[in-house]
Amino acid sequence: MSKLWGGRFTKQTNKLVEEYTASIGFDQALAEEDIQGSLAHVAMLGKCGIIPQADADTIKEGLHTVLERIRRGEIEFSVSDEDIHMNIEKNLIEAIGPVGGKLHTGRSRNDQVATDMHLYLRGRVVSLVGMLHNVQAALIGQAKDNLDTIVPGYTHLQRAQPILFAHHLLAYVSMLERDIDRLKDSYKRINVLPLGAGALAGTTFPIDRHFVAEQLGFDGVYENSLDAVSDRDFIVEFLAGASLIMTHLSRLSEELVLWSSTEFGFVELDDAFCTGSSIMPQKKNPDVPELVRGKTGRVYGNLMGLLTVLKSLPLAYNKDMQEDKEGMFDTVATLEGALQLFAPMIATMKVNKDRMRQAVNQDFSNATDIADFLVGKGLPFRQAHEVIGKTVLYCIQHGKYLLDLTLEEFQQFSDLFDDRIYEVLQPEAVVNARNVYGGTATGQVQAAIGRSEQLLVATSSWFEKHQRSN
């Protein structure tokens, strides 16, 4: 069959051109969204009297038939028909005859493809919010189980101060909460309808764009037809948010890799989320977090790729914009794959509390509390800092830790030391001394868990509401 747009042309399209310019290899992922948008569009055409209602009903029935055939895998998409829109329209016309050609009245592939991507991304954003919620829930569950677990806190990857392991995990809950907020905010700009903008200037037919928006569950329509067909900000915004999500997952992945190593021994990942070596039978490799860490780069690349495509494009639509989809699809798949694994991997992770406690007892991460102790005795902090520096050096030279020193040894460096220093240096005392909002004291962490659980409830409510509307 000839091209649906072939009337202007006197030659067949070069086969190499067909293959190079066709997008059906990847945009067939938009098949359901394309038909969803077409059903709303044809309902509007019938309502507005632009085509006879009988024709509209026939087209609706034909679209449902095509959709079912696609779901059953009975339709073979053709490169010669270029994209998902032309493939579906060709199959529709074959199913119901020439009346199927009336479906394209009052629209262009330019506003049609934009609508498809809004529909696609809208549903995926809702799904991703649900997945992030599940990872948060797993982290909070581990935090609740580890309210009495003390672990070294690090700066520069050097032991700094003791903290509750629960406090450390809740830091990632906070990161993911910002990720959820960004996705929920981006939803507002995704949930706007471009259909009705035509190729770039609108249409001469008396269409009702707001009716179509209502049918599809959009909150509004694009104000400007040029903007409607050329806007890809909503995809860039999603890719930017996705890049931050992957940043956070990658940081946690790095810590899981370190913590599960023999050198740390803080956690053990469940066998279901690890692999072995083909030559070293003793190995248990944390492949899931390693691969998440590695896949972060491809998500960054998808963001930079689309920004580069858009940076010099004149209004309105240009063929360059066909490059907006593969990176979006790849990012969605990468995120979904990572988040689906992360929640159960965190939930089943075993925490080695004894190893963490041993690490805390064999370092100088309680040194700052000695300085604070001396400041409480009236010594200026800078002088206290110097005293403790010399005390730590003495310990290193003599193979001791701070709690190993006798009171006489402490008093070599300051006569302000007394027996209470041994209470101050206990890991529990060090942790609970940070009793400020957002700090690592047990009471503060318990309160933070409570606030986090309230956020889980709010996210769950948002997810359920928007999942129903999609």
Secondary structure as GFF3:
##gff-version 3
##sequence-region A 1 470
A	DSSP	three_ten_helix	6	8	.	.	.	ID=ss1
A	DSSP	alpha_helix	15	21	.	.	.	ID=ss2
A	DSSP	alpha_helix	24	27	.	.	.	ID=ss3
A	DSSP	three_ten_helix	28	30	.	.	.	ID=ss4
A	DSSP	alpha_helix	31	47	.	.	.	ID=ss5
A	DSSP	alpha_helix	53	71	.	.	.	ID=ss6
A	DSSP	three_ten_helix	79	81	.	.	.	ID=ss7
A	DSSP	alpha_helix	84	96	.	.	.	ID=ss8
A	DSSP	three_ten_helix	98	104	.	.	.	ID=ss9
A	DSSP	alpha_helix	109	145	.	.	.	ID=ss10
A	DSSP	beta_strand	150	155	.	.	.	ID=ss11
A	DSSP	beta_strand	158	164	.	.	.	ID=ss12
A	DSSP	alpha_helix	165	190	.	.	.	ID=ss13
A	DSSP	beta_strand	192	193	.	.	.	ID=ss14
A	DSSP	alpha_helix	209	216	.	.	.	ID=ss15
A	DSSP	beta_strand	220	221	.	.	.	ID=ss16
A	DSSP	alpha_helix	225	230	.	.	.	ID=ss17
A	DSSP	alpha_helix	233	259	.	.	.	ID=ss18
A	DSSP	beta_strand	267	268	.	.	.	ID=ss19
A	DSSP	three_ten_helix	271	273	.	.	.	ID=ss20
A	DSSP	alpha_helix	287	310	.	.	.	ID=ss21
A	DSSP	three_ten_helix	319	324	.	.	.	ID=ss22
A	DSSP	alpha_helix	325	347	.	.	.	ID=ss23
A	DSSP	beta_strand	350	351	.	.	.	ID=ss24
A	DSSP	alpha_helix	353	361	.	.	.	ID=ss25
A	DSSP	alpha_helix	367	376	.	.	.	ID=ss26
A	DSSP	alpha_helix	381	398	.	.	.	ID=ss27
A	DSSP	three_ten_helix	402	404	.	.	.	ID=ss28
A	DSSP	alpha_helix	407	411	.	.	.	ID=ss29
A	DSSP	alpha_helix	421	424	.	.	.	ID=ss30
A	DSSP	alpha_helix	427	432	.	.	.	ID=ss31
A	DSSP	alpha_helix	442	469	.	.	.	ID=ss32
###
